[in-house]
Amino acid sequence: MGTITINVKDEVEEKFRKLASALYSGKKGYLGRAVTEAMEIWIKEKKQKEMAERELKVLDKGFNLGKVLVKKRTDIYDR
């Protein structure tokens, strides 16, 4: 396990501690669990945003699907 020393606004810390304590019943290690969960969510969101941006660039670039070999739908399906 790692140790991180950070500085946050007092009002944010107070709200975070109260919520984390309520969710984890104030048991030993509740703050670490809450911070770990918050960090995991943040990482997941950032990765998702990065993937979406990358895929949008691919879509903007476009796809080469080759020539159109079929002129009509009936050429594919016999109905």
SEFIZA-3560 file (N, C-alpha, C; in Angstrom, 3 decimals):
REM SEFIZA-3560
<numar><xx>0.833</xx><yy>-1.186</yy><zz>0.000</zz><atom>N</atom></numar>
<numar><xx>0.000</xx><yy>0.000</yy><zz>0.000</zz><atom>CA</atom></numar>
<numar><xx>0.867</xx><yy>1.235</yy><zz>0.000</zz><atom>C</atom></numar>
<numar><xx>0.366</xx><yy>2.260</yy><zz>-0.664</zz><atom>N</atom></numar>
<numar><xx>1.088</xx><yy>3.514</yy><zz>-0.725</zz><atom>CA</atom></numar>
<numar><xx>0.527</xx><yy>4.534</yy><zz>0.246</zz><atom>C</atom></numar>
<numar><xx>1.337</xx><yy>5.516</yy><zz>0.525</zz><atom>N</atom></numar>
<numar><xx>0.910</xx><yy>6.610</yy><zz>1.387</zz><atom>CA</atom></numar>
<numar><xx>0.999</xx><yy>7.893</yy><zz>0.594</zz><atom>C</atom></numar>
<numar><xx>-0.091</xx><yy>8.672</yy><zz>0.608</zz><atom>N</atom></numar>
<numar><xx>-0.137</xx><yy>9.937</yy><zz>-0.122</zz><atom>CA</atom></numar>
<numar><xx>-0.510</xx><yy>11.032</yy><zz>0.866</zz><atom>C</atom></numar>
<numar><xx>0.245</xx><yy>12.103</yy><zz>0.847</zz><atom>N</atom></numar>
<numar><xx>-0.074</xx><yy>13.266</yy><zz>1.659</zz><atom>CA</atom></numar>
<numar><xx>-0.581</xx><yy>14.346</yy><zz>0.726</zz><atom>C</atom></numar>
<numar><xx>-1.809</xx><yy>14.808</yy><zz>0.961</zz><atom>N</atom></numar>
<numar><xx>-2.412</xx><yy>15.810</yy><zz>0.078</zz><atom>CA</atom></numar>
<numar><xx>-3.023</xx><yy>16.937</yy><zz>0.892</zz><atom>C</atom></numar>
<numar><xx>-3.276</xx><yy>18.035</yy><zz>0.236</zz><atom>N</atom></numar>
<numar><xx>-3.971</xx><yy>19.170</yy><zz>0.843</zz><atom>CA</atom></numar>
<numar><xx>-5.257</xx><yy>19.420</yy><zz>0.067</zz><atom>C</atom></numar>
<numar><xx>-6.372</xx><yy>19.494</yy><zz>0.789</zz><atom>N</atom></numar>
<numar><xx>-7.658</xx><yy>19.791</yy><zz>0.169</zz><atom>CA</atom></numar>
<numar><xx>-8.337</xx><yy>20.899</yy><zz>0.968</zz><atom>C</atom></numar>
<numar><xx>-9.311</xx><yy>21.514</yy><zz>0.346</zz><atom>N</atom></numar>
<numar><xx>-10.053</xx><yy>22.569</yy><zz>1.037</zz><atom>CA</atom></numar>
<numar><xx>-10.750</xx><yy>21.977</yy><zz>2.261</zz><atom>C</atom></numar>
<numar><xx>-10.804</xx><yy>22.764</yy><zz>3.316</zz><atom>N</atom></numar>
<numar><xx>-11.389</xx><yy>22.290</yy><zz>4.572</zz><atom>CA</atom></numar>
<numar><xx>-12.825</xx><yy>21.823</yy><zz>4.407</zz><atom>C</atom></numar>
<numar><xx>-13.625</xx><yy>22.588</yy><zz>3.655</zz><atom>N</atom></numar>
<numar><xx>-15.042</xx><yy>22.226</yy><zz>3.502</zz><atom>CA</atom></numar>
<numar><xx>-15.199</xx><yy>20.924</yy><zz>2.703</zz><atom>C</atom></numar>
<numar><xx>-14.313</xx><yy>20.692</yy><zz>1.730</zz><atom>N</atom></numar>
<numar><xx>-14.359</xx><yy>19.443</yy><zz>0.956</zz><atom>CA</atom></numar>
<numar><xx>-13.974</xx><yy>18.271</yy><zz>1.851</zz><atom>C</atom></numar>
<numar><xx>-12.930</xx><yy>18.459</yy><zz>2.631</zz><atom>N</atom></numar>
<numar><xx>-12.492</xx><yy>17.400</yy><zz>3.546</zz><atom>CA</atom></numar>
<numar><xx>-13.589</xx><yy>17.038</yy><zz>4.536</zz><atom>C</atom></numar>
<numar><xx>-14.220</xx><yy>18.046</yy><zz>5.104</zz><atom>N</atom></numar>
<numar><xx>-15.273</xx><yy>17.815</yy><zz>6.093</zz><atom>CA</atom></numar>
<numar><xx>-16.447</xx><yy>17.028</yy><zz>5.474</zz><atom>C</atom></numar>
<numar><xx>-16.879</xx><yy>17.448</yy><zz>4.299</zz><atom>N</atom></numar>
<numar><xx>-17.981</xx><yy>16.755</yy><zz>3.624</zz><atom>CA</atom></numar>
<numar><xx>-17.591</xx><yy>15.321</yy><zz>3.275</zz><atom>C</atom></numar>
<numar><xx>-16.364</xx><yy>15.154</yy><zz>2.788</zz><atom>N</atom></numar>
<numar><xx>-15.892</xx><yy>13.823</yy><zz>2.402</zz><atom>CA</atom></numar>
<numar><xx>-15.829</xx><yy>12.901</yy><zz>3.613</zz><atom>C</atom></numar>
<numar><xx>-15.272</xx><yy>13.387</yy><zz>4.704</zz><atom>N</atom></numar>
<numar><xx>-15.157</xx><yy>12.565</yy><zz>5.909</zz><atom>CA</atom></numar>
<numar><xx>-16.536</xx><yy>12.161</yy><zz>6.444</zz><atom>C</atom></numar>
<numar><xx>-17.480</xx><yy>13.103</yy><zz>6.450</zz><atom>N</atom></numar>
<numar><xx>-18.822</xx><yy>12.792</yy><zz>6.953</zz><atom>CA</atom></numar>
<numar><xx>-19.494</xx><yy>11.736</yy><zz>6.089</zz><atom>C</atom></numar>
<numar><xx>-19.415</xx><yy>11.901</yy><zz>4.790</zz><atom>N</atom></numar>
<numar><xx>-20.048</xx><yy>10.948</yy><zz>3.888</zz><atom>CA</atom></numar>
<numar><xx>-19.380</xx><yy>9.580</yy><zz>3.961</zz><atom>C</atom></numar>
<numar><xx>-18.057</xx><yy>9.569</yy><zz>3.967</zz><atom>N</atom></numar>
<numar><xx>-17.322</xx><yy>8.303</yy><zz>4.044</zz><atom>CA</atom></numar>
<numar><xx>-17.622</xx><yy>7.588</yy><zz>5.363</zz><atom>C</atom></numar>
<numar><xx>-17.683</xx><yy>8.332</yy><zz>6.440</zz><atom>N</atom></numar>
<numar><xx>-17.983</xx><yy>7.751</yy><zz>7.737</zz><atom>CA</atom></numar>
<numar><xx>-19.384</xx><yy>7.141</yy><zz>7.744</zz><atom>C</atom></numar>
<numar><xx>-20.338</xx><yy>7.838</yy><zz>7.143</zz><atom>N</atom></numar>
<numar><xx>-21.717</xx><yy>7.332</yy><zz>7.094</zz><atom>CA</atom></numar>
<numar><xx>-21.801</xx><yy>6.077</yy><zz>6.221</zz><atom>C</atom></numar>
<numar><xx>-21.108</xx><yy>6.080</yy><zz>5.095</zz><atom>N</atom></numar>
<numar><xx>-21.173</xx><yy>4.938</yy><zz>4.181</zz><atom>CA</atom></numar>
<numar><xx>-20.469</xx><yy>3.703</yy><zz>4.728</zz><atom>C</atom></numar>
<numar><xx>-19.354</xx><yy>3.908</yy><zz>5.389</zz><atom>N</atom></numar>
<numar><xx>-18.568</xx><yy>2.786</yy><zz>5.893</zz><atom>CA</atom></numar>
<numar><xx>-18.706</xx><yy>2.609</yy><zz>7.408</zz><atom>C</atom></numar>
<numar><xx>-19.728</xx><yy>3.191</yy><zz>7.979</zz><atom>N</atom></numar>
<numar><xx>-20.053</xx><yy>3.060</yy><zz>9.410</zz><atom>CA</atom></numar>
<numar><xx>-18.921</xx><yy>3.512</yy><zz>10.330</zz><atom>C</atom></numar>
<numar><xx>-18.030</xx><yy>4.349</yy><zz>9.849</zz><atom>N</atom></numar>
<numar><xx>-16.957</xx><yy>4.885</yy><zz>10.677</zz><atom>CA</atom></numar>
<numar><xx>-15.981</xx><yy>3.839</yy><zz>11.179</zz><atom>C</atom></numar>
<numar><xx>-15.983</xx><yy>2.660</yy><zz>10.566</zz><atom>N</atom></numar>
<numar><xx>-15.065</xx><yy>1.599</yy><zz>10.993</zz><atom>CA</atom></numar>
<numar><xx>-13.641</xx><yy>1.932</yy><zz>10.587</zz><atom>C</atom></numar>
<numar><xx>-12.707</xx><yy>1.261</yy><zz>11.235</zz><atom>N</atom></numar>
<numar><xx>-11.296</xx><yy>1.493</yy><zz>10.979</zz><atom>CA</atom></numar>
<numar><xx>-10.991</xx><yy>1.334</yy><zz>9.487</zz><atom>C</atom></numar>
<numar><xx>-10.281</xx><yy>2.307</yy><zz>8.934</zz><atom>N</atom></numar>
<numar><xx>-9.889</xx><yy>2.271</yy><zz>7.536</zz><atom>CA</atom></numar>
<numar><xx>-10.935</xx><yy>2.823</yy><zz>6.583</zz><atom>C</atom></numar>
<numar><xx>-12.019</xx><yy>3.402</yy><zz>7.118</zz><atom>N</atom></numar>
<numar><xx>-13.089</xx><yy>3.907</yy><zz>6.257</zz><atom>CA</atom></numar>
<numar><xx>-12.600</xx><yy>5.000</yy><zz>5.322</zz><atom>C</atom></numar>
<numar><xx>-11.739</xx><yy>5.849</yy><zz>5.804</zz><atom>N</atom></numar>
<numar><xx>-11.266</xx><yy>6.965</yy><zz>4.982</zz><atom>CA</atom></numar>
<numar><xx>-10.413</xx><yy>6.459</yy><zz>3.821</zz><atom>C</atom></numar>
<numar><xx>-9.539</xx><yy>5.512</yy><zz>4.084</zz><atom>N</atom></numar>
<numar><xx>-8.712</xx><yy>4.930</yy><zz>3.035</zz><atom>CA</atom></numar>
<numar><xx>-9.544</xx><yy>4.223</yy><zz>1.978</zz><atom>C</atom></numar>
<numar><xx>-10.570</xx><yy>3.484</yy><zz>2.418</zz><atom>N</atom></numar>
<numar><xx>-11.451</xx><yy>2.810</yy><zz>1.460</zz><atom>CA</atom></numar>
<numar><xx>-12.194</xx><yy>3.817</yy><zz>0.593</zz><atom>C</atom></numar>
<numar><xx>-12.673</xx><yy>4.888</yy><zz>1.203</zz><atom>N</atom></numar>
<numar><xx>-13.417</xx><yy>5.900</yy><zz>0.460</zz><atom>CA</atom></numar>
<numar><xx>-12.519</xx><yy>6.627</yy><zz>-0.543</zz><atom>C</atom></numar>
<numar><xx>-11.312</xx><yy>6.956</yy><zz>-0.133</zz><atom>N</atom></numar>
<numar><xx>-10.381</xx><yy>7.630</yy><zz>-1.041</zz><atom>CA</atom></numar>
<numar><xx>-9.985</xx><yy>6.696</yy><zz>-2.180</zz><atom>C</atom></numar>
<numar><xx>-9.747</xx><yy>5.434</yy><zz>-1.866</zz><atom>N</atom></numar>
<numar><xx>-9.400</xx><yy>4.462</yy><zz>-2.906</zz><atom>CA</atom></numar>
<numar><xx>-10.528</xx><yy>4.333</yy><zz>-3.921</zz><atom>C</atom></numar>
<numar><xx>-11.764</xx><yy>4.243</yy><zz>-3.437</zz><atom>N</atom></numar>
<numar><xx>-12.919</xx><yy>4.147</yy><zz>-4.327</zz><atom>CA</atom></numar>
<numar><xx>-13.038</xx><yy>5.396</yy><zz>-5.202</zz><atom>C</atom></numar>
<numar><xx>-12.851</xx><yy>6.560</yy><zz>-4.602</zz><atom>N</atom></numar>
<numar><xx>-12.923</xx><yy>7.813</yy><zz>-5.356</zz><atom>CA</atom></numar>
<numar><xx>-11.836</xx><yy>7.877</yy><zz>-6.428</zz><atom>C</atom></numar>
<numar><xx>-10.644</xx><yy>7.429</yy><zz>-6.096</zz><atom>N</atom></numar>
<numar><xx>-9.544</xx><yy>7.443</yy><zz>-7.059</zz><atom>CA</atom></numar>
<numar><xx>-9.803</xx><yy>6.464</yy><zz>-8.200</zz><atom>C</atom></numar>
<numar><xx>-10.339</xx><yy>5.288</yy><zz>-7.883</zz><atom>N</atom></numar>
<numar><xx>-10.645</xx><yy>4.297</yy><zz>-8.920</zz><atom>CA</atom></numar>
<numar><xx>-11.705</xx><yy>4.833</yy><zz>-9.886</zz><atom>C</atom></numar>
<numar><xx>-12.718</xx><yy>5.494</yy><zz>-9.350</zz><atom>N</atom></numar>
<numar><xx>-13.769</xx><yy>6.087</yy><zz>-10.197</zz><atom>CA</atom></numar>
<numar><xx>-13.172</xx><yy>7.165</yy><zz>-11.081</zz><atom>C</atom></numar>
<numar><xx>-12.314</xx><yy>8.005</yy><zz>-10.527</zz><atom>N</atom></numar>
<numar><xx>-11.685</xx><yy>9.080</yy><zz>-11.292</zz><atom>CA</atom></numar>
<numar><xx>-10.846</xx><yy>8.506</yy><zz>-12.427</zz><atom>C</atom></numar>
<numar><xx>-10.067</xx><yy>7.472</yy><zz>-12.132</zz><atom>N</atom></numar>
<numar><xx>-9.228</xx><yy>6.833</yy><zz>-13.151</zz><atom>CA</atom></numar>
<numar><xx>-10.099</xx><yy>6.250</yy><zz>-14.257</zz><atom>C</atom></numar>
<numar><xx>-11.160</xx><yy>5.560</yy><zz>-13.878</zz><atom>N</atom></numar>
<numar><xx>-12.064</xx><yy>4.947</yy><zz>-14.855</zz><atom>CA</atom></numar>
<numar><xx>-12.681</xx><yy>6.014</yy><zz>-15.773</zz><atom>C</atom></numar>
<numar><xx>-13.121</xx><yy>7.120</yy><zz>-15.189</zz><atom>N</atom></numar>
<numar><xx>-13.712</xx><yy>8.204</yy><zz>-15.983</zz><atom>CA</atom></numar>
<numar><xx>-12.700</xx><yy>8.800</yy><zz>-16.951</zz><atom>C</atom></numar>
<numar><xx>-11.487</xx><yy>9.016</yy><zz>-16.504</zz><atom>N</atom></numar>
<numar><xx>-10.453</xx><yy>9.592</yy><zz>-17.361</zz><atom>CA</atom></numar>
<numar><xx>-10.097</xx><yy>8.644</yy><zz>-18.505</zz><atom>C</atom></numar>
<numar><xx>-9.996</xx><yy>7.359</yy><zz>-18.209</zz><atom>N</atom></numar>
<numar><xx>-9.698</xx><yy>6.377</yy><zz>-19.249</zz><atom>CA</atom></numar>
<numar><xx>-10.823</xx><yy>6.324</yy><zz>-20.274</zz><atom>C</atom></numar>
<numar><xx>-12.067</xx><yy>6.369</yy><zz>-19.786</zz><atom>N</atom></numar>
<numar><xx>-13.221</xx><yy>6.333</yy><zz>-20.682</zz><atom>CA</atom></numar>
<numar><xx>-13.228</xx><yy>7.555</yy><zz>-21.599</zz><atom>C</atom></numar>
<numar><xx>-12.926</xx><yy>8.719</yy><zz>-21.045</zz><atom>N</atom></numar>
<numar><xx>-12.889</xx><yy>9.939</yy><zz>-21.838</zz><atom>CA</atom></numar>
<numar><xx>-11.774</xx><yy>9.869</yy><zz>-22.886</zz><atom>C</atom></numar>
<numar><xx>-10.631</xx><yy>9.359</yy><zz>-22.484</zz><atom>N</atom></numar>
<numar><xx>-9.493</xx><yy>9.213</yy><zz>-23.397</zz><atom>CA</atom></numar>
<numar><xx>-9.837</xx><yy>8.266</yy><zz>-24.549</zz><atom>C</atom></numar>
<numar><xx>-10.477</xx><yy>7.149</yy><zz>-24.219</zz><atom>N</atom></numar>
<numar><xx>-10.874</xx><yy>6.192</yy><zz>-25.256</zz><atom>CA</atom></numar>
<numar><xx>-11.885</xx><yy>6.813</yy><zz>-26.212</zz><atom>C</atom></numar>
<numar><xx>-12.846</xx><yy>7.542</yy><zz>-25.679</zz><atom>N</atom></numar>
<numar><xx>-13.868</xx><yy>8.169</yy><zz>-26.518</zz><atom>CA</atom></numar>
<numar><xx>-13.242</xx><yy>9.183</yy><zz>-27.467</zz><atom>C</atom></numar>
<numar><xx>-12.322</xx><yy>9.993</yy><zz>-26.959</zz><atom>N</atom></numar>
<numar><xx>-11.653</xx><yy>10.981</yy><zz>-27.813</zz><atom>CA</atom></numar>
<numar><xx>-10.851</xx><yy>10.299</yy><zz>-28.919</zz><atom>C</atom></numar>
<numar><xx>-10.159</xx><yy>9.221</yy><zz>-28.567</zz><atom>N</atom></numar>
<numar><xx>-9.370</xx><yy>8.489</yy><zz>-29.548</zz><atom>CA</atom></numar>
<numar><xx>-10.275</xx><yy>7.896</yy><zz>-30.634</zz><atom>C</atom></numar>
<numar><xx>-11.383</xx><yy>7.318</yy><zz>-30.233</zz><atom>N</atom></numar>
<numar><xx>-12.299</xx><yy>6.713</yy><zz>-31.199</zz><atom>CA</atom></numar>
<numar><xx>-12.973</xx><yy>7.770</yy><zz>-32.070</zz><atom>C</atom></numar>
<numar><xx>-13.266</xx><yy>8.931</yy><zz>-31.508</zz><atom>N</atom></numar>
<numar><xx>-13.845</xx><yy>10.004</yy><zz>-32.308</zz><atom>CA</atom></numar>
<numar><xx>-12.863</xx><yy>10.484</yy><zz>-33.376</zz><atom>C</atom></numar>
<numar><xx>-11.587</xx><yy>10.502</yy><zz>-33.046</zz><atom>N</atom></numar>
<numar><xx>-10.574</xx><yy>10.868</yy><zz>-34.045</zz><atom>CA</atom></numar>
<numar><xx>-10.568</xx><yy>9.862</yy><zz>-35.186</zz><atom>C</atom></numar>
<numar><xx>-10.702</xx><yy>8.578</yy><zz>-34.848</zz><atom>N</atom></numar>
<numar><xx>-10.743</xx><yy>7.532</yy><zz>-35.875</zz><atom>CA</atom></numar>
<numar><xx>-11.970</xx><yy>7.726</yy><zz>-36.755</zz><atom>C</atom></numar>
<numar><xx>-13.113</xx><yy>8.022</yy><zz>-36.139</zz><atom>N</atom></numar>
<numar><xx>-14.333</xx><yy>8.243</yy><zz>-36.918</zz><atom>CA</atom></numar>
<numar><xx>-14.208</xx><yy>9.465</yy><zz>-37.819</zz><atom>C</atom></numar>
<numar><xx>-13.600</xx><yy>10.533</yy><zz>-37.306</zz><atom>N</atom></numar>
<numar><xx>-13.405</xx><yy>11.737</yy><zz>-38.117</zz><atom>CA</atom></numar>
<numar><xx>-12.505</xx><yy>11.457</yy><zz>-39.313</zz><atom>C</atom></numar>
<numar><xx>-11.530</xx><yy>10.591</yy><zz>-39.115</zz><atom>N</atom></numar>
<numar><xx>-10.615</xx><yy>10.225</yy><zz>-40.189</zz><atom>CA</atom></numar>
<numar><xx>-11.356</xx><yy>9.461</yy><zz>-41.276</zz><atom>C</atom></numar>
<numar><xx>-12.312</xx><yy>8.640</yy><zz>-40.874</zz><atom>N</atom></numar>
<numar><xx>-13.134</xx><yy>7.897</yy><zz>-41.827</zz><atom>CA</atom></numar>
<numar><xx>-12.596</xx><yy>6.508</yy><zz>-42.083</zz><atom>C</atom></numar>
<numar><xx>-13.391</xx><yy>5.739</yy><zz>-42.817</zz><atom>N</atom></numar>
<numar><xx>-13.046</xx><yy>4.369</yy><zz>-43.147</zz><atom>CA</atom></numar>
<numar><xx>-13.081</xx><yy>4.191</yy><zz>-44.652</zz><atom>C</atom></numar>
<numar><xx>-12.162</xx><yy>3.418</yy><zz>-45.170</zz><atom>N</atom></numar>
<numar><xx>-12.178</xx><yy>3.065</yy><zz>-46.575</zz><atom>CA</atom></numar>
<numar><xx>-12.837</xx><yy>1.698</yy><zz>-46.689</zz><atom>C</atom></numar>
<numar><xx>-14.060</xx><yy>1.690</yy><zz>-47.205</zz><atom>N</atom></numar>
<numar><xx>-14.795</xx><yy>0.443</yy><zz>-47.310</zz><atom>CA</atom></numar>
<numar><xx>-14.700</xx><yy>-0.169</yy><zz>-48.698</zz><atom>C</atom></numar>
<numar><xx>-13.887</xx><yy>0.417</yy><zz>-49.547</zz><atom>N</atom></numar>
<numar><xx>-13.699</xx><yy>-0.128</yy><zz>-50.882</zz><atom>CA</atom></numar>
<numar><xx>-14.812</xx><yy>0.290</yy><zz>-51.825</zz><atom>C</atom></numar>
<numar><xx>-14.871</xx><yy>-0.396</yy><zz>-52.950</zz><atom>N</atom></numar>
<numar><xx>-15.880</xx><yy>-0.088</yy><zz>-53.958</zz><atom>CA</atom></numar>
<numar><xx>-17.229</xx><yy>-0.647</yy><zz>-53.554</zz><atom>C</atom></numar>
<numar><xx>-18.263</xx><yy>-0.034</yy><zz>-54.082</zz><atom>N</atom></numar>
<numar><xx>-19.608</xx><yy>-0.562</yy><zz>-53.913</zz><atom>CA</atom></numar>
<numar><xx>-19.813</xx><yy>-1.605</yy><zz>-54.997</zz><atom>C</atom></numar>
<numar><xx>-19.975</xx><yy>-2.847</yy><zz>-54.609</zz><atom>N</atom></numar>
<numar><xx>-20.115</xx><yy>-3.934</yy><zz>-55.564</zz><atom>CA</atom></numar>
<numar><xx>-21.573</xx><yy>-4.250</yy><zz>-55.859</zz><atom>C</atom></numar>
<numar><xx>-22.454</xx><yy>-3.804</yy><zz>-55.008</zz><atom>N</atom></numar>
<numar><xx>-23.864</xx><yy>-4.106</yy><zz>-55.163</zz><atom>CA</atom></numar>
<numar><xx>-24.616</xx><yy>-2.811</yy><zz>-55.410</zz><atom>C</atom></numar>
<numar><xx>-25.401</xx><yy>-2.778</yy><zz>-56.452</zz><atom>N</atom></numar>
<numar><xx>-26.152</xx><yy>-1.576</yy><zz>-56.795</zz><atom>CA</atom></numar>
<numar><xx>-27.524</xx><yy>-1.555</yy><zz>-56.139</zz><atom>C</atom></numar>
<numar><xx>-28.155</xx><yy>-2.765</yy><zz>-56.032</zz><atom>N</atom></numar>
<numar><xx>-29.498</xx><yy>-2.858</yy><zz>-55.488</zz><atom>CA</atom></numar>
<numar><xx>-29.544</xx><yy>-3.923</yy><zz>-54.400</zz><atom>C</atom></numar>
<numar><xx>-30.486</xx><yy>-3.762</yy><zz>-53.532</zz><atom>N</atom></numar>
<numar><xx>-30.672</xx><yy>-4.727</yy><zz>-52.459</zz><atom>CA</atom></numar>
<numar><xx>-31.050</xx><yy>-6.093</yy><zz>-53.027</zz><atom>C</atom></numar>
<numar><xx>-31.796</xx><yy>-6.093</yy><zz>-54.083</zz><atom>N</atom></numar>
<numar><xx>-32.237</xx><yy>-7.372</yy><zz>-54.673</zz><atom>CA</atom></numar>
<numar><xx>-31.069</xx><yy>-8.170</yy><zz>-55.219</zz><atom>C</atom></numar>
<numar><xx>-29.960</xx><yy>-7.509</yy><zz>-55.481</zz><atom>N</atom></numar>
<numar><xx>-28.782</xx><yy>-8.237</yy><zz>-55.934</zz><atom>CA</atom></numar>
<numar><xx>-28.203</xx><yy>-9.134</yy><zz>-54.837</zz><atom>C</atom></numar>
<numar><xx>-28.480</xx><yy>-8.768</yy><zz>-53.602</zz><atom>N</atom></numar>
<numar><xx>-27.985</xx><yy>-9.533</yy><zz>-52.458</zz><atom>CA</atom></numar>
<numar><xx>-29.008</xx><yy>-10.563</yy><zz>-52.022</zz><atom>C</atom></numar>
<numar><xx>-30.262</xx><yy>-10.144</yy><zz>-51.933</zz><atom>N</atom></numar>
<numar><xx>-31.324</xx><yy>-10.995</yy><zz>-51.420</zz><atom>CA</atom></numar>
<numar><xx>-32.300</xx><yy>-11.373</yy><zz>-52.535</zz><atom>C</atom></numar>
<numar><xx>-32.583</xx><yy>-12.637</yy><zz>-52.648</zz><atom>N</atom></numar>
<numar><xx>-33.583</xx><yy>-13.093</yy><zz>-53.607</zz><atom>CA</atom></numar>
<numar><xx>-34.926</xx><yy>-13.175</yy><zz>-52.917</zz><atom>C</atom></numar>
<numar><xx>-35.768</xx><yy>-12.179</yy><zz>-53.167</zz><atom>N</atom></numar>
<numar><xx>-37.099</xx><yy>-12.162</yy><zz>-52.554</zz><atom>CA</atom></numar>
<numar><xx>-38.139</xx><yy>-11.914</yy><zz>-53.583</zz><atom>C</atom></numar>
//
